[in-house]
Amino acid sequence: MSKLFARFVKNESGATAIEYGLIATFIAVAIIAALGLVGDSLDQMLTDVSTAIGS
């Protein structure tokens, strides 16, 4: 039983998967935040272009 517990404590593959998952989550949140900031200015630019074409 102690060998099984020692092997479980020594195994770090689950921790590595969790770390990669957290990194991917942080990157996704950063991308979403950046698109939110760019989206407002892009919307304004497209509105200006549409107004210019319409007149």
C-alpha positions as CSV (number, residue, x, y, z in Angstrom):
1,M,0.0,0.0,0.0
2,S,2.8,2.4,0.8
3,K,4.4,1.8,-2.6
4,L,1.1,2.7,-4.3
5,F,0.9,5.9,-2.3
6,A,4.5,6.8,-3.0
7,R,3.9,6.2,-6.7
8,F,0.8,8.4,-6.6
9,V,2.7,11.3,-4.9
10,K,5.5,11.0,-7.4
11,N,3.3,11.1,-10.4
12,E,3.1,14.7,-11.7
13,S,1.3,14.2,-15.0
14,G,-2.0,15.4,-13.6
15,A,-0.5,18.5,-12.2
16,T,1.1,19.3,-15.6
17,A,-2.3,18.9,-17.3
18,I,-3.9,21.3,-14.8
19,E,-1.1,23.9,-15.3
20,Y,-1.5,23.7,-19.1
21,G,-5.3,24.1,-18.7
22,L,-4.8,27.2,-16.5
23,I,-2.4,28.7,-19.0
24,A,-4.9,28.1,-21.8
25,T,-7.6,29.7,-19.7
26,F,-5.6,32.8,-19.0
27,I,-4.7,33.2,-22.6
28,A,-8.4,32.8,-23.6
29,V,-9.4,35.5,-21.1
30,A,-6.7,37.9,-22.4
31,I,-7.9,37.4,-26.0
32,I,-11.5,37.9,-25.1
33,A,-10.6,41.1,-23.2
34,A,-8.5,42.4,-26.1
35,L,-11.3,41.7,-28.6
36,G,-13.7,43.5,-26.3
37,L,-11.5,46.6,-26.3
38,V,-10.9,46.4,-30.1
39,G,-14.5,45.7,-30.8
40,D,-15.7,49.1,-29.7
41,S,-13.3,51.0,-31.8
42,L,-13.9,48.7,-34.8
43,D,-17.7,49.2,-34.4
44,Q,-17.2,53.0,-34.4
45,M,-14.9,52.8,-37.5
46,L,-17.4,50.7,-39.4
47,T,-20.2,53.2,-38.5
48,D,-18.1,56.0,-39.8
49,V,-17.4,54.2,-43.1
50,S,-21.1,53.4,-43.4
51,T,-22.1,57.0,-42.8
52,A,-19.5,58.2,-45.4
53,I,-20.7,55.7,-48.0
54,G,-24.4,56.6,-47.4
55,S,-23.9,60.3,-47.9
